[in-house]
Each structure stands twice: as C-alpha cells, then as structure tokens.
C-alpha cells in the first residue's frame, strides 16, 4: 500500500490515479487493439479489442513474450513475420506492418490486420517500451475482393451484350469493340482496332450526324443519350441506330476514352410505325378481348375499362371508373394492393403476374389472375391491368393434380425432351431429354450446378439462365425461344424451348420442353445467305453485278456493265471471264477465282477490264461464293469503276511530291508544330542547318526547345503564343538556341493551317544574326562620329547626290543642317 503523507503528495497521487483511469477508459473504448510491452518484449497491457483479436485475456497475457500472444504470419507465404518490437527498438521509430499480414488467434482463428508500432519514452527521452496498435481488416479485404470480382463480372457482361459497343480514344481511333459490333457491321478486329472511326469499312462510318455528335456535342458534355441516326451501309443496307456515348476519364494513366453504344432500332421503328397506323384496330381488339382490361393511375384510380372487365366484375364500365381498384379488391387483399401501389409510387419493382381475389357486384368472391405492366396513358404514367377469371382454371388444376400419375406416364412417352430445373439443378428429366442432350436420365439428375449451366452454349447462357432467374422472380418472360445446347460429347445442337413457372415439391421451379431443331436452323441459314445475295444485288445496282459458273463462264451481268465498258451484256454472257482482264492482271484474277471455288471469301481487289473502245477501266472487285449443300454452285461478284479515283490519287501524289521538294529546298528554315500541343511534326533542311539538329532529333520535340530560357513561357514560347492569337501575324523577332548552345537572332513569319482534323502552326525562320551585328557596329560608329569636333560626311558609292550621313556640327561650319545635306537642299552650293 502506498502511504501518502503531506497534502501535496496526496494531491499528486490522486491526479496520477485519475490520469491512469482516464487513459485506461480511453484504451478500452477505441475500436483498435492496443498492446504495450516492456524493453524485454513482454506484455504489460492489453485493451479489450486486443484481448478479442488475440484470444488472450490481459491477466493471462501479462508478462508473456509478445510472440506468444501476438502471433503474426505473412498471408501469402505463411512465413512468420519478424517481431515488430525488435524492429522498433532497433530502428527507434514508428513502423507499420507489411501488407498481407495475418494474426493467428489463440483458438487458431486467422484475421487480416493492419497495425503500427511506436517506442514509449520517459520524461528524459529514454525508450522504456513499445506500444502496438492494430485493427481487424478481414471485412475490408473481403470487400476489396468483391470489388475485383464485380469488375471482372462487368467486363464479361460487356463482352456478351447483344448491342454493338466500341471504345474510342480522344482522337476517335478505335481501341476495342465487342463481338456484337464485329458481327453486326461485318468487320474484323484486325482492320478495326487502331483505325480512325470515320475511315472504318471504306469510310462507311463517315456519317455527318455522327461527326456532329462526337466532335461538337460530346466535347461539351460528359455524355449524350438516345441520338437517332439513319445511314445506308454498303454491306448491311439502311439502318436506324440509337447512339449513346459517354466520356470516361482513366485516372490511372490520365487518358480519356469514349464508350459508344450502338443499338439497331430499325425493326423497332418499323414496329412503332405499324402500331401508330393500327391504333384504332388495336382499341377494337381490346374491346373484344376475352380478358378484362383496366388501365389504372398510380394511385389505383381507374382510367379505362373494356366491356369484358365489366362482364367479369358485374359492374358497368362507368361504375368501374368510379370505384377504382380498392372498390373491387376483396377486404383481405386490400393491404397487399396498397403495398403494391406504394412500391410502384416509390419506384420499387413489383411482380407483373400474380393471383388475387375480388368481390363481384353480386357479393360473391372471384379468384382472378392479374398481369400488370407500366405504360403511358395520354402522356401520364399508368398501369395496364389484365384480369382473367381463373375460377374454372383453379378447378382444372385441382383435377390435374389428382391425375399426376397419368400425366407423368404421358410425359415419359413424349417425343419432346421434358425437364424440370430447380435451384440450377435438374430435378426431373424424361428419357427423350437425355437422348437429345446425350446423357442418361441418372447422369442428368446428378449434374452439379456448374455442369447444368454448361449445358447451354456460353454465348446463350445470359439469355437462358437470365430468363430462368426472371421467371422465378415472377417477371413477364417469353415462354418460347431458341438457343444452342452443348451435348455430352461437346457437340452443339440448336434447341427450341417452351418453358413455364411451376411449383415442384413445395418450391418454385421451371418446367421446360425442348425440341432438337438443328436441321431446321441449317435450312434457315441457307435461306438467309440467299436473301443476303439478293439484298447485295439490289443495294449496289450502280456497280457491275455479275455471276460466274464454276468453270469461269459469265452467266449474268447487270446494265451497269454496258454503261461502264460500252459492251452490251449479250456480247459477254456465256463467255469466259478471263478474256475481259488485262494480260498483266490475269494471274491475280485467276487466283481470286480459285479461292472462291474453294468457298473462301477474299478482300476487295483491283483489275483492269477491257472496254469496247479498246481501252481499259480500273475496277474494284468483291466476290463471294454461293453454296448449296456445301458445294459452290456459282460466284457472285460486284465491280466498281475506280478509274477516276485512281487518276485523282496519282495527281495528288505528284502534287505532294512537288510540294515536298519545294519545302525541303527552301532557303529559309521552316518548322511545323501542332498548334494545340506545340510538338514539332516536320521541318526542312534549312531548319536543321539553322539549329544544328538532325531532323530525326527535332521531330517530336516541343517548339519551346528551339528558344533560350528567356524566350519561353510555361507552355509555349512568346512568339508561338502571339502567332497563335494573330493566326496570320506579322514578322516577329526572337532568338533560337542551337544544339551547341549558340544563340542566333531570327525573324519569324507564321501561319495557322488546318490539315484534316489537325491544326498546325507553320513558321518561316530567317537568320538575321549578321544583320543585327552590322546594325550594332554602324550604331557604334555613328556614336563616335557625333562626339568628333570635325565635320564628317559619309558618301554612298553611287551617282547623283550620294550623301548618306552628316555629323550634327555641320551647321556651325556651313550654316546648313545635316538634313539639308542628306536631302540635297544644298546640292548646287557644294
């Protein structure tokens, strides 16, 4: 026991006890674990959180080595981590544990932790121990893992989404695209990625409306939504597209991307048009429908009711519009009705198909099935409610349940495959189902969840299993669709499915009937290819369209052949196609014909074709084999006259060569820089001689590197910035610095030019260093003359009155001013 004598000592002791109590209360209330140890590394204090995380009570742990109480290992290597106390005492400073550290509790529980430690000093600054502070980061690690898994999941969704998606960089070059983009627009990744969007597919994406969206609207906003664009694509025909784009800034590498989503709404617009045109017919159908149809406002008020709704409920249409949903509902169903209305008003998801009870006007209770959907009615949000009296159906279901054995026997003998899927496991399958998929019934029933999912082709899993989940959640899902199944042997089969939601052994499940339609799909594919050939013929009628037999004989030509070549079609139908080809191009033409006979598709190629006047036209050809039962029966070709285009390209090439020669041979130095970034993109030989750098060293450097430090600002040089502001500014004088460090005086004339979508500043530099030095020397000479007592004349070496300069003291001697002499006023007297 501590004996306290004098009052002062008692006061100090009480203050010490109070302080220790406050510190203990603080340690016990924080969320982090705290352990303090002495200089020998033995535990002297633990707070409750530390007790919980280590599994050691403070009384048990006190005096024990820290390694025994605070057992930590590396999460990845499972190797014991160095005792942090030793490291702190060795380094004499605060430290933190490395990432991926696990704390092994006394009971073996593993927890991910983060901690730090610090020396404890006494009032003289001596280390007396160490305090460790640590926290449980297990949940944080789980959250980080969940985020990474969510990112991977999102990327997989994008890869399988049906709408075309394309990612562009800030310069509108394609970084990547999803599978749907390549399939819909019939392009390949090799010819797409890295290509400017407008140049893709022979410039078929050079659409004015798209340019406006990407170059004018998107830079002023972070996104644009639902912009409708129509365009006639050479390969796939007229399309109406709904465009959505968003600018995405990647913080990691400080770059900007554009995500462009393209939805083909051609068929949707056609449907909308048809719906508008059939509005009156649709209303007539509603009035004659076998189901009662009621349109209700969000609060349950009736806005419309058809005659069948009146017949089911016993109320007239006028009465239905007055009483609303609450007036129809059975008293026991009203709370459920009010809850559904509340959810709809708050934007929550509500089942679209459910059963309920209503009260007939005569007081009897009716069991009905309701199908609901959100619509717009006269510009306002409303619900369409379809009412079906299921009283008789309920009775039929009871009868059906009583005859389940008879139904099972019928199912087992069915020619369709029938199965029931519950919780992503097959809980029932008939023998025909096993025959279609290639498994026995016992094997199907034993398949794991992963293997059941894998029975569907990867590209169709989102459709099949997405609808499976939606149907279980009560959503309105089409019962009939087609998909690709994977058999036990790995083969792919096209299947047609009819599915419905049932209750099986007290739990919801999906019952499906499947039929093998692989042969039908093969026939549909052949028909589709035939239709595509027809569309190609119609869509490119201005070009020459022709067909060849497998032995190379021309079997048909369109009228464009006569227009382009001067020959009539009768002149060449029935003759070998090779007689039309220029002799030097014949080998290429035969090679492409051979590839087509092998069923291969080739890229476009060029051939010179004879004309009736005796000359040749240059044609750009695309050919495709037409097959039947796997055999090439003819070859369809399209040829476009590109003679004028070739001549134009050749003229442009020669013009560019002349410009390049003049540019390189100019006596003045010429530099060209990107107007936005200041990066040098070109220069001529005189420019290299001016600054002493090779051209390869100059290209890619910033223009301010041409000038000494005093002439440059934070972004551009003074003259570069001034020329940008003036666009076609005056001649400015400045300095340049050579590779060797020499400073030269220059005069610059610059112009702002546009090359395609890029703005550049072209500067013409003239070395005026010698001129500047001569001016300085002349200025110095004049200053010496002004100080001389004698009259000084400077004469030009030419006839007439060649006085160029006279010193100012001439007036004192001759009575005339210096200007009089220079201007010839005193010519006669002299």
C-alpha positions, 0 to 999 in steps of 0.5 A: 500500500502506498502511504501518502503523507503531506497534502501535496503528495496526496494531491499528486497521487490522486491526479496520477490515479485519475490520469491512469483511469482516464487513459485506461477508459480511453484504451478500452473504448477505441475500436483498435487493439492496443498492446504495450510491452516492456524493453524485454518484449513482454506484455504489460497491457492489453485493451479489450479489442486486443484481448478479442483479436488475440484470444488472450485475456490481459491477466493471462497475457501479462508478462508473456513474450509478445510472440506468444500472444501476438502471433503474426504470419505473412498471408501469402507465404505463411512465413512468420513475420519478424517481431515488430518490437525488435524492429522498433527498438532497433530502428527507434521509430514508428513502423507499420506492418507489411501488407498481407499480414495475418494474426493467428488467434489463440483458438487458431482463428486467422484475421487480416490486420493492419497495425503500427508500432511506436517506442514509449519514452520517459520524461528524459527521452529514454525508450522504456517500451513499445506500444502496438496498435492494430485493427481487424481488416478481414471485412475490408479485404473481403470487400476489396475482393468483391470489388475485383470480382464485380469488375471482372463480372462487368467486363464479361457482361460487356463482352456478351451484350447483344448491342454493338459497343466500341471504345474510342480514344480522344482522337476517335481511333478505335481501341476495342469493340465487342463481338456484337459490333464485329458481327453486326457491321461485318468487320474484323478486329484486325482492320478495326482496332487502331483505325480512325472511326470515320475511315472504318469499312471504306469510310462507311462510318463517315456519317455527318450526324455522327461527326456532329455528335462526337466532335461538337456535342460530346466535347461539351458534355460528359455524355449524350443519350438516345441520338437517332441516326439513319445511314445506308451501309454498303454491306448491311443496307439502311439502318436506324441506330440509337447512339449513346456515348459517354466520356470516361476519364482513366485516372490511372494513366490520365487518358480519356476514352469514349464508350459508344453504344450502338443499338439497331432500332430499325425493326423497332421503328418499323414496329412503332410505325405499324402500331401508330397506323393500327391504333384504332384496330388495336382499341377494337381488339381490346374491346373484344378481348376475352380478358378484362382490361383496366388501365389504372393511375398510380394511385389505383384510380381507374382510367379505362375499362373494356366491356369484358372487365365489366362482364367479369366484375358485374359492374358497368364500365362507368361504375368501374371508373368510379370505384377504382381498384380498392372498390373491387379488391376483396377486404383481405387483399386490400393491404397487399394492393396498397403495398403494391401501389406504394412500391410502384409510387416509390419506384420499387419493382413489383411482380407483373403476374400474380393471383388475387381475389375480388368481390363481384357486384353480386357479393360473391368472391372471384379468384382472378389472375392479374398481369400488370405492366407500366405504360403511358396513358395520354402522356401520364404514367399508368398501369395496364391491368389484365384480369382473367377469371381463373375460377374454372382454371383453379378447378382444372388444376385441382383435377390435374393434380389428382391425375399426376400419375397419368400425366407423368406416364404421358410425359415419359412417352413424349417425343419432346425432351421434358425437364424440370430445373430447380435451384440450377439443378435438374430435378426431373428429366424424361428419357427423350431429354437425355437422348437429345442432350446425350446423357442418361436420365441418372447422369442428368439428375446428378449434374452439379450446378456448374455442369447444368449451366454448361449445358447451354452454349456460353454465348446463350447462357445470359439469355437462358439462365437470365430468363430462368432467374426472371421467371422465378422472380415472377417477371413477364418472360417469353415462354418460347425461344431458341438457343444452342445446347452443348451435348455430352460429347461437346457437340452443339445442337440448336434447341427450341424451348417452351418453358413455364413457372411451376411449383415442384415439391413445395418450391418454385421451379421451371418446367421446360420442353425442348425440341432438337431443331438443328436441321431446321436452323441449317435450312434457315441459314441457307435461306438467309445467305440467299436473301443476303445475295439478293439484298447485295444485288439490289443495294449496289445496282450502280456497280457491275453485278455479275455471276460466274459458273464454276468453270469461269463462264459469265452467266449474268451481268447487270446494265451497269456493265454496258454503261461502264465498258460500252459492251452490251451484256449479250456480247459477254454472257456465256463467255469466259471471264478471263478474256475481259482482264488485262494480260498483266492482271490475269494471274491475280484474277485467276487466283481470286477465282480459285479461292472462291471455288474453294468457298473462301471469301477474299478482300476487295481487289483491283483489275483492269477490264477491257472496254469496247473502245479498246481501252481499259477501266480500273475496277474494284472487285468483291466476290463471294461464293454461293453454296448449296449443300456445301458445294459452290454452285456459282460466284457472285461478284460486284465491280466498281469503276475506280478509274477516276479515283485512281487518276485523282490519287496519282495527281495528288501524289505528284502534287505532294511530291512537288510540294515536298521538294519545294519545302525541303529546298527552301532557303529559309528554315521552316518548322511545323508544330501542332498548334494545340500541343506545340510538338514539332511534326516536320521541318526542312533542311534549312531548319536543321542547318539553322539549329544544328539538329538532325531532323530525326532529333527535332521531330517530336520535340516541343517548339519551346526547345528551339528558344533560350530560357528567356524566350519561353513561357510555361507552355509555349514560347512568346512568339508561338503564343502571339502567332497563335492569337494573330493566326496570320501575324506579322514578322516577329523577332526572337532568338533560337538556341542551337544544339551547341548552345549558340544563340542566333537572332531570327525573324519569324513569319507564321501561319495557322493551317488546318490539315484534316482534323489537325491544326498546325502552326507553320513558321518561316525562320530567317537568320538575321544574326549578321544583320543585327551585328552590322546594325550594332557596329554602324550604331557604334560608329555613328556614336563616335562620329557625333562626339568628333569636333570635325565635320564628317560626311559619309558618301554612298558609292553611287551617282547623283547626290550620294550623301548618306550621313552628316555629323550634327556640327555641320551647321556651325561650319556651313550654316546648313543642317545635316538634313539639308545635306542628306536631302540635297537642299544644298546640292548646287552650293557644294 
